[in-house]
């Protein structure tokens, strides 16, 4: 049985995948992808994987920028 941290990582990465697959349906999925990316960054930081943390943080900001563009 996975520990709580592993479960959090699985849920956050799973949410990223789901939101990425659905982002053409509505801009809200792009925003949700950004939030899921930041959740994945938190997971990576808690797990001690700082390179993954940095990439996920950046990916979240890229998605937030895409979300703002889609609203225009």
C-alpha angles and dihedrals in degrees: 000000000000120000122243094264092052091048090051090051092049093050094046095048090043090053090051091053094047094047092047090053092049101038094104089063098063140350089242090073090058089053090046089051089055092051091047089050090055090048088053089050089053090050091050092049092050089048091050097246100132098172090057089046092056094047094048092048090053092044089054092054091047089053091047089054090050090050092053091049092050091054091059 
